[in-house]
Amino acid sequence: MQRGPGRRCAALSHKRPTGVFPPEFSRKHSPVDRTADCFACEDIPEVAASFAKKKTGLRGVLAGASLRPRVGDRPTKPLRLIAFNAILTMLFLELALFLASKANLLRIDLPSYSIANAKPFWADIDPAFGVWHPANSQYRHVKSCFDVTYASNAHGMRDRARDLTADQPRVVVLGDSFVEGYGVADRERLTDRLEAQTGIAHLNFGTSGNFGVTQSWLLYKTLASRFEHDAVILSVLPDNDFADDDFANAKTVFGDRYRPYLVGSYPDYRLTYHNETMAKARLREFGQAFEAALSEFTYTAKAYSYFKAYFKAPKPVGPADGAALPAPSLYFDFTEAQFDRLRYGIEQIAALAAPRPVLVVTIARRSDYRRAAREQRVPPLVERLSALSARLNIQYVDLLGGLKADARLDGLFHACDPHWNAEGNAAAAEVIGRWDFLDRSARTVAQRAEFSPPF
C-alpha cells in the first residue's frame, strides 16, 4: 500500500483537502499514530472513530492536532463484560454455597442480614484472659439447623443479670462454647437446666473463641471469683482445649490474637501473651470490621472464614508405618506437656476455690466416642484426671462414659454443628446433677422452701 502525503484515502475515495499532513506529525508520532492518516485503517478502528468524533475535524488535524485516542473515547465493552462475568460468578457461588449449607454438606454459619451482627459477640477484649463478650451486647447466630439470639449482661456473661452478692447457694460454671450454650437458647442449655432442676443458681462464665483451661483459670481469678458462690464446675473439652493452651500452636492457628499461654515446664511456667498488648488486639479488630460486616450478608465470606480456620487447624499425624489413622481423640493422643498444662490449670482453680467443692467435667465429641469404641479400654485421660482429682480432693465426672455411645448419641448433637443440641444439654445436666454437692444443696433449698412462711 502506498504511504505518504500523496496517496488516496481508501475510505473516502478522494484526496485529502490539502493533500498532506504536516511533516512534524510524522516526526512526533509513533508508527501507530501515523497509520491514522487513513480513516479506514483496519488495524486501529478506534483511531478512526476517535478521529471522526473530534470537534476540530480535518482542519484541526492539519493544524497539528494529535490523533492519539483520548481515554474517554476508548470502548468500554470489554470492561463491562468482565464486570458482568464477575458478578455472574459471584451469584452462582452464592447460590451453590446456599444450597450446600441447606443440605448440611457445608457446616458454615449463615448470613444474618443484620448490620448489628457486624459488631463481634466474641472479642479479645479482656487484659487477663483475652476473649469475652462485650457487656450488654446481642448477637444472632444462624446455621441451617438453628437460629438463636445470644445476649450478654453487664458483666459480659451470656447470662441473666447477676449480682456480686447472694443470700442463696450459687455455683460458678467455667468452660468454653459447650458451657456457653452454642446454638441453643438460654433455657435449653446446661447451666439453665441445672438451675431449674436443683433450684441453685448456676452462673455461666462459658465463652466460645478457643477458650482453654488456662483462660478459665484466669477468668476465675480475675472475674468469677468476685461473685459470691459455694462451688465451682470446670468443663474440659479435650478435643481442642489441649491445642488452645499450646503456645507453639498459637502462631499458626490463632494468628495475632491476644491470648494467654503457659510457657516453660511444669510447675515453673511463665504466663505469656501472644500479641503482647491490648492495643495490637484492638488494631486487629478494626482490620476485621469490614470482613465481619461482609460475612453477615454473603455466604461466600462465611465460607471463606470457615475454610481459613479449617486449614489452619492442626491435623492428626498418621502412624509412621503407614497404617490406617484411627479416629482422632485427645482422650488418648495427648502429650505429657499438654497434660502438665491442664493439670496446672486445674490445680490453680482448686486452690483459689478452696474450701469450696470443685467438679471437673470432661466433654466428649463424636470422634471421641468412635475412638473409645475401637479401643475398648478406659481412656488414659480419664485415668490421669481421676488420680489428679483424688489427690486434690475434688470431684471428677467424665461424659464420655456418662453419655453412652448408644443409638441416641447422634440425637445429642446438632445436625449442622458438632456442639450439643437441646437434648445433649439435657442429658449432660442429668449426669452432672447427680454430683453430691448439688444433690445435698437441692434438698436443702427444697426444705427451706417447704418450711418458709408463705408471706
C-alpha positions as CSV (number, residue, x, y, z in Angstrom):
1,M,0.0,0.0,0.0
2,Q,1.3,3.4,-0.9
3,R,2.1,5.6,2.1
4,G,2.9,9.3,2.2
5,P,1.2,12.6,1.6
6,G,0.2,11.9,-2.0
7,R,-1.8,8.6,-1.5
8,R,-5.5,8.4,-1.7
9,C,-7.7,7.5,1.3
10,A,-9.4,4.3,0.5
11,A,-12.3,5.1,2.8
12,L,-13.2,8.4,1.3
13,S,-12.1,7.7,-2.3
14,H,-10.7,11.2,-2.8
15,K,-7.6,13.1,-1.9
16,R,-7.4,14.9,1.3
17,P,-8.4,18.5,1.0
18,T,-4.9,19.7,1.4
19,G,-3.1,16.6,0.3
20,V,-0.5,16.3,3.0
21,F,-0.1,16.1,6.8
22,P,2.4,18.4,8.4
23,P,6.0,17.0,8.3
24,E,6.3,17.4,12.1
25,F,3.4,14.9,12.6
26,S,5.5,12.1,11.2
27,R,8.5,13.0,13.3
28,K,6.5,13.5,16.6
29,H,4.2,10.4,16.5
30,S,4.7,6.7,16.6
31,P,4.1,4.4,13.6
32,V,0.7,3.5,15.1
33,D,-0.2,7.2,15.3
34,R,1.0,7.7,11.7
35,T,-1.2,5.0,10.3
36,A,-4.2,7.0,11.4
37,D,-3.7,9.2,8.2
38,C,-6.1,6.6,6.7
39,F,-9.6,6.7,8.2
40,A,-10.3,3.1,7.2
41,C,-7.2,1.6,8.7
42,E,-8.3,-1.9,9.7
43,D,-5.6,-2.3,12.4
44,I,-6.9,0.5,14.7
45,P,-10.6,1.2,14.0
46,E,-10.8,3.0,17.3
47,V,-8.5,5.7,16.0
48,A,-10.7,6.3,13.0
49,A,-13.7,6.5,15.3
50,S,-11.9,9.0,17.6
51,F,-10.8,11.0,14.6
52,A,-14.3,11.2,13.3
53,K,-15.6,12.5,16.7
54,K,-13.0,15.3,17.1
55,K,-14.8,18.6,17.0
56,T,-11.8,20.2,15.3
57,G,-12.3,18.0,12.2
58,L,-9.7,17.8,9.5
59,R,-8.7,21.4,9.9
60,G,-7.5,20.6,13.5
61,V,-5.5,17.7,12.2
62,L,-3.9,19.8,9.5
63,A,-3.1,22.3,12.2
64,G,-1.0,19.7,14.0
65,A,-3.6,18.2,16.5
66,S,-2.6,14.8,17.9
67,L,-4.5,11.8,16.6
68,R,-3.9,9.7,19.7
69,P,-7.3,8.5,21.0
70,R,-8.4,10.0,24.2
71,V,-9.1,7.7,27.2
72,G,-12.7,8.6,27.2
73,D,-13.0,7.6,23.6
74,R,-11.8,4.0,24.2
75,P,-14.6,1.3,24.0
76,T,-15.9,0.2,27.4
77,K,-17.5,-3.1,26.2
78,P,-14.6,-5.4,27.4
79,L,-14.7,-3.9,30.9
80,R,-18.4,-4.2,31.1
81,L,-18.1,-7.8,30.0
82,I,-15.5,-8.6,32.7
83,A,-17.7,-6.9,35.4
84,F,-20.7,-8.8,34.2
85,N,-18.9,-12.2,34.3
86,A,-17.5,-11.4,37.8
87,I,-21.0,-10.6,39.1
88,L,-22.5,-13.7,37.5
89,T,-19.7,-15.9,39.0
90,M,-20.4,-14.4,42.5
91,L,-24.1,-15.1,42.1
92,F,-23.6,-18.7,41.1
93,L,-21.1,-19.1,44.0
94,E,-23.6,-17.7,46.5
95,L,-26.3,-20.0,45.1
96,A,-24.0,-23.1,45.4
97,L,-23.0,-22.2,48.9
98,F,-26.6,-21.6,49.9
99,L,-27.7,-25.0,48.6
100,A,-24.7,-26.8,50.1
101,S,-25.4,-25.3,53.6
102,K,-29.1,-26.0,53.4
103,A,-28.3,-29.7,52.6
104,N,-25.8,-29.8,55.5
105,L,-23.0,-30.5,53.1
106,L,-21.2,-27.4,54.3
107,R,-21.5,-26.6,58.0
108,I,-20.9,-22.9,57.9
109,D,-22.5,-20.1,59.8
110,L,-25.2,-18.4,57.7
111,P,-25.6,-14.7,57.0
112,S,-27.9,-13.0,59.4
113,Y,-28.5,-10.0,57.0
114,S,-28.2,-7.7,60.0
115,I,-25.6,-4.9,60.3
116,A,-25.9,-5.2,64.1
117,N,-24.1,-8.5,63.8
118,A,-21.0,-6.8,62.4
119,K,-20.0,-6.0,65.9
120,P,-18.4,-9.2,67.3
121,F,-20.0,-11.0,70.2
122,W,-16.7,-12.7,71.0
123,A,-13.7,-10.4,71.0
124,D,-10.2,-10.4,72.6
125,I,-11.1,-7.5,75.0
126,D,-10.1,-8.7,78.4
127,P,-6.5,-8.0,79.5
128,A,-6.3,-11.1,81.7
129,F,-7.9,-13.9,79.7
130,G,-8.5,-12.4,76.2
131,V,-11.7,-13.4,74.5
132,W,-15.0,-12.3,76.2
133,H,-18.4,-10.8,75.3
134,P,-18.8,-7.1,75.2
135,A,-21.2,-6.0,78.0
136,N,-24.9,-5.7,77.2
137,S,-24.5,-6.9,73.6
138,Q,-26.5,-9.2,71.4
139,Y,-25.7,-11.5,68.5
140,R,-28.0,-13.5,66.2
141,H,-26.3,-16.9,65.4
142,V,-27.7,-18.6,62.3
143,K,-26.9,-22.0,60.9
144,S,-29.0,-24.4,58.8
145,C,-30.2,-26.2,62.0
146,F,-30.6,-23.4,64.4
147,D,-31.4,-19.7,64.7
148,V,-30.6,-18.3,68.1
149,T,-30.0,-14.8,69.6
150,Y,-27.4,-14.5,72.4
151,A,-27.3,-11.7,74.9
152,S,-24.7,-10.7,77.5
153,N,-25.3,-9.0,80.8
154,A,-23.5,-6.0,82.4
155,H,-20.5,-8.2,83.3
156,G,-20.2,-9.7,79.8
157,M,-21.6,-13.1,80.8
158,R,-24.1,-14.7,78.5
159,D,-26.5,-14.9,81.4
160,R,-29.3,-13.1,83.1
161,A,-28.4,-10.1,85.4
162,R,-26.3,-11.4,88.3
163,D,-25.3,-9.5,91.5
164,L,-21.9,-9.9,93.1
165,T,-23.6,-10.9,96.4
166,A,-26.2,-13.5,97.1
167,D,-28.0,-15.0,100.1
168,Q,-28.7,-18.3,98.4
169,P,-26.2,-21.0,97.2
170,R,-24.7,-20.4,93.8
171,V,-22.3,-22.3,91.5
172,V,-19.8,-20.8,89.2
173,V,-19.5,-22.7,85.9
174,L,-16.4,-22.3,83.8
175,G,-15.8,-23.5,80.2
176,D,-15.9,-23.0,76.5
177,S,-18.7,-23.0,73.9
178,F,-20.4,-26.1,75.3
179,V,-20.9,-24.4,78.6
180,E,-21.9,-21.1,76.9
181,G,-24.7,-22.9,75.1
182,Y,-23.5,-22.8,71.5
183,G,-26.5,-23.0,69.2
184,V,-29.2,-23.3,71.8
185,A,-31.5,-20.8,73.6
186,D,-30.7,-19.9,77.2
187,R,-33.4,-22.0,78.7
188,E,-32.2,-25.1,76.9
189,R,-28.5,-25.1,77.9
190,L,-26.6,-26.9,80.6
191,T,-26.5,-24.2,83.3
192,D,-30.1,-23.2,83.0
193,R,-31.3,-26.8,83.2
194,L,-29.1,-27.4,86.2
195,E,-30.6,-24.3,87.9
196,A,-34.1,-25.4,87.1
197,Q,-33.7,-28.9,88.4
198,T,-31.8,-28.1,91.6
199,G,-33.1,-24.6,92.5
200,I,-29.5,-23.4,92.8
201,A,-28.2,-20.5,90.7
202,H,-25.6,-21.5,88.1
203,L,-23.6,-18.6,86.9
204,N,-22.5,-19.1,83.3
205,F,-18.9,-18.0,82.6
206,G,-18.5,-20.0,79.4
207,T,-17.5,-18.5,76.1
208,S,-16.6,-19.5,72.6
209,G,-13.5,-18.3,70.9
210,N,-11.0,-21.1,71.6
211,F,-11.2,-20.9,75.4
212,G,-8.9,-23.3,77.2
213,V,-8.3,-24.2,80.8
214,T,-5.6,-21.6,81.2
215,Q,-8.1,-18.9,80.3
216,S,-10.7,-20.5,82.6
217,W,-8.2,-20.2,85.5
218,L,-7.5,-16.5,84.7
219,L,-11.2,-15.8,84.3
220,Y,-12.0,-17.3,87.7
221,K,-9.1,-15.5,89.3
222,T,-10.0,-12.0,87.9
223,L,-13.8,-12.1,87.4
224,A,-15.8,-15.1,88.5
225,S,-14.3,-15.2,92.0
226,R,-15.7,-11.8,92.7
227,F,-19.2,-13.3,92.7
228,E,-20.2,-14.9,96.0
229,H,-20.5,-18.7,95.3
230,D,-20.5,-22.0,97.0
231,A,-19.0,-24.4,94.4
232,V,-17.2,-24.4,91.0
233,I,-17.7,-26.6,88.0
234,L,-14.9,-26.6,85.4
235,S,-15.6,-28.2,82.0
236,V,-12.8,-29.5,79.8
237,L,-13.1,-30.3,76.1
238,P,-10.1,-32.5,75.3
239,D,-10.9,-32.2,71.5
240,N,-9.5,-28.6,71.4
241,D,-8.5,-27.5,74.9
242,F,-5.0,-29.0,74.6
243,A,-4.4,-27.1,71.4
244,D,-6.0,-23.9,72.7
245,D,-3.4,-23.9,75.5
246,D,-0.4,-24.7,73.3
247,F,1.7,-21.6,72.6
248,A,3.6,-23.3,69.7
249,N,0.2,-24.0,68.1
250,A,-0.9,-20.4,68.6
251,K,1.2,-18.7,66.0
252,T,-0.2,-20.9,63.2
253,V,-3.8,-21.3,64.2
254,F,-4.6,-18.1,66.0
255,G,-2.5,-15.6,64.1
256,D,-2.1,-12.4,66.1
257,R,-4.9,-12.9,68.6
258,Y,-4.5,-11.7,72.1
259,R,-4.4,-14.9,74.3
260,P,-2.6,-16.1,77.4
261,Y,-0.3,-19.2,77.4
262,L,1.8,-21.2,79.9
263,V,5.3,-21.3,78.6
264,G,8.0,-23.4,80.2
265,S,7.9,-26.7,82.2
266,Y,5.7,-27.8,85.0
267,P,5.4,-26.3,87.6
268,D,7.6,-23.4,86.7
269,Y,5.5,-21.8,84.0
270,R,5.7,-18.2,82.7
271,L,2.4,-16.6,81.8
272,T,2.9,-15.2,78.3
273,Y,0.5,-13.3,76.0
274,H,0.6,-13.8,72.3
275,N,0.3,-10.4,70.7
276,E,1.5,-8.8,73.8
277,T,-0.5,-5.6,74.1
278,M,-4.2,-4.9,74.0
279,A,-3.5,-2.1,71.6
280,K,-2.4,-4.6,69.0
281,A,-5.6,-6.6,69.6
282,R,-7.8,-3.5,69.2
283,L,-6.0,-2.6,66.0
284,R,-6.6,-6.1,64.6
285,E,-10.4,-5.7,65.4
286,F,-10.5,-2.6,63.2
287,G,-9.0,-4.6,60.4
288,Q,-11.7,-7.3,60.8
289,A,-14.6,-4.9,60.8
290,F,-15.1,-5.0,57.1
291,E,-14.8,-8.8,56.9
292,A,-17.3,-9.2,59.7
293,A,-19.8,-6.9,58.0
294,L,-19.4,-8.7,54.7
295,S,-19.9,-12.1,56.4
296,E,-23.4,-11.1,57.6
297,F,-24.6,-10.6,54.1
298,T,-22.8,-13.2,51.9
299,Y,-22.3,-17.0,52.1
300,T,-19.0,-16.5,50.3
301,A,-17.5,-14.6,53.2
302,K,-18.8,-17.1,55.7
303,A,-17.3,-20.0,53.7
304,Y,-14.0,-18.1,53.5
305,S,-13.8,-17.8,57.3
306,Y,-14.8,-21.4,57.8
307,F,-12.1,-22.8,55.4
308,K,-9.5,-20.4,56.7
309,A,-9.9,-21.8,60.2
310,Y,-10.2,-25.3,58.9
311,F,-6.9,-25.3,57.1
312,K,-5.1,-23.5,59.9
313,A,-6.2,-26.1,62.5
314,P,-3.6,-28.8,63.3
315,K,-4.3,-32.2,61.6
316,P,-3.6,-35.6,63.2
317,V,-0.5,-37.3,62.0
318,G,-0.8,-41.0,61.0
319,P,1.4,-43.8,62.2
320,A,5.0,-44.0,60.7
321,D,4.3,-47.5,59.3
322,G,1.5,-46.1,57.1
323,A,-1.3,-47.9,59.0
324,A,-4.8,-46.5,58.9
325,L,-5.2,-43.4,61.0
326,P,-7.5,-44.1,64.0
327,A,-10.3,-41.8,64.8
328,P,-8.6,-38.8,66.4
329,S,-9.3,-38.3,70.1
330,L,-7.4,-36.3,72.7
331,Y,-8.7,-38.7,75.3
332,F,-6.0,-41.0,74.0
333,D,-3.5,-38.9,72.0
334,F,-2.4,-36.1,74.3
335,T,1.3,-35.5,75.2
336,E,2.9,-35.1,78.7
337,A,3.5,-31.4,78.1
338,Q,-0.2,-30.9,77.2
339,F,-1.4,-32.8,80.3
340,D,1.0,-30.8,82.5
341,R,-0.6,-27.6,81.4
342,L,-4.1,-29.0,82.0
343,R,-3.0,-30.3,85.4
344,Y,-1.5,-26.9,86.4
345,G,-4.7,-25.0,85.4
346,I,-6.9,-27.4,87.4
347,E,-4.6,-27.1,90.4
348,Q,-4.8,-23.3,90.3
349,I,-8.6,-23.2,90.2
350,A,-8.9,-25.8,93.0
351,A,-6.5,-23.7,95.2
352,L,-8.4,-20.5,94.5
353,A,-11.8,-22.1,95.1
354,A,-10.8,-23.9,98.4
355,P,-12.5,-24.8,100.7
356,R,-15.4,-24.8,98.2
357,P,-16.1,-28.1,96.4
358,V,-14.9,-28.3,92.8
359,L,-16.2,-30.6,90.0
360,V,-14.2,-31.2,86.8
361,V,-16.2,-32.4,83.8
362,T,-14.7,-33.8,80.6
363,I,-16.9,-33.4,77.5
364,A,-16.7,-35.9,74.6
365,R,-17.4,-35.3,70.9
366,R,-18.5,-37.8,68.3
367,S,-14.9,-38.7,67.3
368,D,-14.1,-39.5,71.0
369,Y,-17.0,-42.0,71.1
370,R,-15.8,-43.6,67.9
371,R,-12.2,-43.9,69.2
372,A,-13.4,-45.3,72.6
373,A,-15.5,-47.9,70.8
374,R,-12.4,-49.0,68.9
375,E,-10.0,-49.0,71.8
376,Q,-12.3,-50.9,74.2
377,R,-10.4,-49.6,77.3
378,V,-10.5,-46.7,79.8
379,P,-9.0,-43.7,78.1
380,P,-5.7,-42.6,79.5
381,L,-7.0,-39.0,80.1
382,V,-9.8,-40.4,82.3
383,E,-7.3,-42.4,84.4
384,R,-5.0,-39.4,84.8
385,L,-7.8,-37.0,85.8
386,S,-9.3,-39.4,88.2
387,A,-6.0,-39.7,90.0
388,L,-5.4,-36.0,90.0
389,S,-8.9,-35.3,91.4
390,A,-8.4,-37.8,94.2
391,R,-5.1,-36.1,95.1
392,L,-6.6,-32.6,95.1
393,N,-9.8,-33.8,96.9
394,I,-12.1,-32.6,94.1
395,Q,-14.7,-34.5,92.1
396,Y,-14.5,-35.7,88.5
397,V,-17.2,-36.7,86.0
398,D,-16.5,-38.0,82.5
399,L,-19.3,-37.5,80.0
400,L,-17.6,-40.0,77.6
401,G,-18.7,-42.7,80.0
402,G,-21.7,-40.8,81.3
403,L,-23.4,-40.3,78.0
404,K,-23.2,-43.8,76.5
405,A,-22.5,-44.2,72.8
406,D,-25.8,-45.8,72.1
407,A,-28.4,-45.3,69.4
408,R,-29.4,-41.9,70.7
409,L,-25.9,-40.4,70.5
410,D,-26.4,-38.6,67.2
411,G,-29.5,-37.1,68.7
412,L,-27.4,-35.3,71.3
413,F,-25.6,-33.1,68.7
414,H,-26.7,-30.5,66.2
415,A,-27.2,-31.9,62.7
416,C,-25.2,-29.0,61.3
417,D,-22.7,-28.5,64.1
418,P,-20.5,-30.6,66.5
419,H,-22.0,-29.0,69.6
420,W,-24.8,-30.3,71.8
421,N,-28.3,-29.6,70.8
422,A,-31.1,-29.1,73.4
423,E,-31.2,-32.9,74.1
424,G,-27.5,-33.1,74.6
425,N,-27.6,-30.3,77.1
426,A,-30.4,-32.0,78.9
427,A,-28.5,-35.4,79.0
428,A,-25.4,-33.7,80.4
429,A,-27.4,-31.8,83.0
430,E,-28.9,-35.2,84.1
431,V,-25.5,-36.7,84.7
432,I,-23.9,-33.6,86.3
433,G,-27.0,-33.1,88.5
434,R,-26.0,-36.3,90.4
435,W,-23.0,-34.5,91.9
436,D,-23.3,-35.0,95.7
437,F,-22.9,-31.2,96.4
438,L,-25.8,-30.4,94.0
439,D,-27.9,-33.2,95.4
440,R,-27.4,-32.1,99.0
441,S,-27.8,-28.4,98.2
442,A,-31.0,-29.1,96.2
443,R,-32.5,-30.9,99.2
444,T,-31.6,-28.0,101.5
445,V,-33.2,-25.5,99.2
446,A,-36.3,-27.6,98.9
447,Q,-36.5,-27.9,102.7
448,R,-36.2,-24.2,103.1
449,A,-38.9,-23.6,100.6
450,E,-41.2,-26.1,102.4
451,F,-40.9,-24.6,105.8
452,S,-40.6,-20.9,104.8
453,P,-43.7,-18.7,105.6
454,P,-46.0,-18.0,102.7
455,F,-45.6,-14.3,103.1
